[in-house]
Amino acid sequence: MIRIGAYIASNGGGFIPYMYPAPEGGMIDEKALDTYEPKIGYVFPVGDNWWIGSGVYFSDIDYSGSGRPEVVSEMITLVEDSAAYGREKGSASAFAEISNLSGMFVDEEGHYIYAYDYNGTLLAHPYLPEKIGCNLIEKRDPFGMATIWALAETARTGGGYVVFIWPNPENDNKEELKIGYVLPVDGNWWVGSGVYLSEITGEEASILSPVSG
């Protein structure tokens, strides 16, 4: 979060998504992993050497009672429906449906489901058929985060949100900040989806260049 915030601020400032523990009893405990909730933050440079930022939890924004942006609610429903489909129909049927570009798990806005096993092997994907069967556990984003590992571990422990960076096909495949949601299907595989930060804020959210160090 801090590395991304610093980078965005150094490039003029802007929005960032991140996970942070919600206060309980007026206190924040960063070790309490079950209290982490998604936030939308905004960062801005003060000078050449430092920057400032702030953020709001999804639950603090009025989204007509849903507690989160509509596009995020739709993403969660897509993930829940695909996990239920996998449990009911079995993995073979689920993988075929998830990988179908015109199937029930690709919505009108192009949001889609992907499926992996817990070792990071891609099992189904409507936009990356050439990668199905490949192990992507070592894939890292420009900041060094092991993206697939983080998603898989979140699913393994019951599911939830993950903030990561992924190419946006609607923006010339530029790397962009994304809020994902994953759920386990069974002890062998899991499903997930995500929405780009720009879909929530309406502003450009691509990462201009890789960050090293």
C-alpha positions in Angstrom: 0.0 0.0 0.0 2.7 2.5 1.0 4.9 1.7 -2.1 1.9 2.1 -4.4 0.8 5.3 -2.6 4.3 6.8 -2.9 4.5 5.9 -6.5 1.1 7.4 -7.4 1.9 10.5 -5.4 5.3 10.9 -7.1 3.4 10.9 -10.5 1.1 13.7 -9.5 -1.3 12.0 -7.2 -4.5 10.1 -7.5 -6.7 7.3 -6.2 -5.5 4.0 -4.8 -7.4 0.9 -3.5 -6.1 -0.9 -0.4 -7.0 -3.1 2.5 -6.8 -1.7 6.1 -8.2 -2.8 9.4 -11.4 -1.2 10.5 -11.2 0.5 14.0 -12.7 -1.4 16.9 -13.3 0.4 20.1 -11.4 3.4 18.7 -8.3 1.3 18.1 -6.7 -0.1 14.9 -4.9 -3.4 15.2 -2.9 -4.2 12.1 -2.3 -7.8 13.3 -6.1 -8.5 13.4 -6.4 -9.9 9.9 -10.1 -10.5 10.1 -10.7 -6.7 10.6 -9.3 -5.7 7.2 -11.7 -4.0 4.8 -11.3 -2.4 1.4 -10.7 1.3 1.2 -10.5 3.9 -1.6 -7.7 6.4 -0.9 -6.4 9.5 -2.4 -2.7 10.5 -2.3 -1.0 13.8 -3.3 2.6 15.0 -3.4 3.5 17.9 -1.0 7.0 18.4 -2.3 9.8 16.4 -3.8 10.4 14.4 -0.6 7.0 13.6 0.9 3.3 13.1 0.2 0.0 12.9 2.1 -3.1 10.7 1.7 -6.4 9.7 3.2 -9.1 7.1 2.5 -12.6 5.9 3.2 -13.9 2.4 3.8 -16.5 1.1 1.4 -18.8 0.8 4.4 -18.5 4.5 5.1 -19.7 5.5 1.6 -23.4 5.7 0.9 -24.1 3.2 -1.8 -27.9 2.9 -1.4 -27.5 0.6 1.6 -25.3 -2.0 -0.1 -22.1 -0.8 1.7 -20.0 -1.0 -1.5 -20.0 0.3 -5.1 -22.6 -1.4 -7.3 -19.9 -2.7 -9.7 -18.2 -4.4 -6.7 -21.5 -5.9 -5.5 -22.1 -7.3 -9.0 -18.5 -8.8 -9.0 -19.2 -10.5 -5.7 -22.4 -12.0 -7.0 -20.6 -13.3 -10.1 -18.0 -15.0 -7.9 -20.6 -16.5 -5.6 -22.7 -17.8 -8.5 -19.7 -19.4 -10.2 -18.6 -21.1 -6.9 -22.1 -22.4 -6.4 -22.2 -23.6 -10.0 -18.9 -25.4 -9.6 -20.1 -27.2 -6.5 -23.4 -28.2 -8.1 -22.3 -29.1 -11.6 -18.7 -30.3 -11.0 -15.4 -29.0 -12.2 -15.5 -30.1 -15.8 -18.8 -28.3 -16.5 -17.7 -25.2 -14.5 -14.3 -24.9 -16.3 -16.1 -25.1 -19.7 -18.7 -22.4 -18.7 -16.1 -20.1 -17.1 -13.9 -20.3 -20.2 -16.8 -19.6 -22.6 -16.6 -15.9 -23.7 -20.4 -15.9 -24.4 -21.2 -17.9 -21.3 -23.0 -17.0 -18.1 -19.9 -15.9 -16.3 -19.0 -13.1 -18.6 -21.3 -10.2 -18.1 -22.3 -7.3 -20.4 -19.5 -5.1 -19.1 -16.9 -7.8 -19.8 -16.3 -8.8 -16.2 -15.4 -12.5 -16.0 -14.5 -15.4 -13.7 -11.2 -17.2 -13.6 -10.4 -20.5 -11.9 -7.1 -21.8 -10.4 -6.0 -24.6 -8.2 -4.3 -23.7 -4.9 -0.8 -24.3 -6.4 -1.4 -21.5 -8.9 -2.3 -23.5 -12.1 -4.9 -21.7 -14.3 -7.8 -24.0 -14.8 -10.3 -21.8 -16.7 -10.3 -18.3 -18.2 -12.4 -16.8 -21.0 -9.7 -14.3 -22.2 -6.5 -16.4 -21.7 -7.2 -19.8 -23.2 -3.5 -20.1 -24.1 -2.5 -19.9 -20.4 -4.9 -22.6 -19.2 -2.8 -25.4 -17.7 0.1 -23.0 -16.9 1.3 -22.5 -13.4 1.4 -18.7 -12.7 2.2 -18.8 -9.0 5.4 -16.9 -9.6 3.7 -14.0 -11.4 4.6 -10.7 -9.7 3.3 -7.2 -10.3 5.5 -4.1 -10.8 5.8 -3.7 -7.0 6.9 -7.3 -6.4 3.6 -8.7 -5.1 3.0 -12.4 -5.9 -0.4 -11.8 -7.3 -1.7 -15.4 -7.9 -0.2 -16.6 -4.7 -2.0 -13.8 -2.7 -5.3 -14.6 -4.5 -4.9 -18.4 -3.9 -4.0 -17.9 -0.2 -7.0 -15.7 0.3 -9.3 -18.3 -1.3 -7.6 -21.1 0.8 -8.5 -19.3 4.0 -12.1 -18.8 3.1 -12.1 -16.0 0.5 -12.4 -12.3 0.4 -10.9 -9.2 -1.2 -7.5 -8.8 -2.7 -6.0 -5.6 -4.2 -3.6 -6.2 -7.0 -2.4 -4.9 -10.4 -3.5 -6.5 -13.7 -3.6 -5.5 -17.4 -6.8 -3.8 -18.5 -7.9 -4.9 -21.9 -10.2 -1.9 -22.2 -7.2 0.4 -21.7 -4.7 -1.0 -24.2 -3.7 -3.7 -21.6 -2.1 -1.1 -19.4 -1.3 -2.3 -15.9 -4.0 -1.0 -13.6 -5.0 -1.2 -9.9 -7.8 -3.7 -9.4 -10.0 -4.9 -6.5 -10.6 -8.6 -6.7 -12.8 -11.0 -4.8 -12.1 -14.8 -4.5 -13.9 -17.8 -3.0 -13.0 -21.4 -2.6 -15.1 -24.0 -4.5 -13.7 -27.0 -2.8 -10.3 -28.3 -1.5 -8.9 -28.4 -5.0 -9.8 -25.1 -6.7 -11.1 -21.6 -6.3 -12.7 -18.8 -8.4 -12.3 -15.1 -8.6 -13.1 -11.9 -10.4 -12.2 -8.2 -10.1 -13.0 -4.6 -11.1 -10.6 -2.0 -12.1 -10.2 1.1 -9.9 -11.1 3.3 -12.8 -14.5 1.6 -12.9 -15.2 2.9 -9.4 -13.6 6.4 -9.6 -14.1 7.2 -13.3 -10.5 8.3 -13.5 -7.3 6.9 -15.1 -5.7 4.4 -12.7 -2.9 2.7 -14.8 0.5 2.2 -13.5 2.8 4.2 -15.8 5.9 2.1 -15.5 7.3 -0.7 -13.4 8.7 0.2 -10.0 12.0 -1.3 -8.9 13.8 -1.5 -5.5 
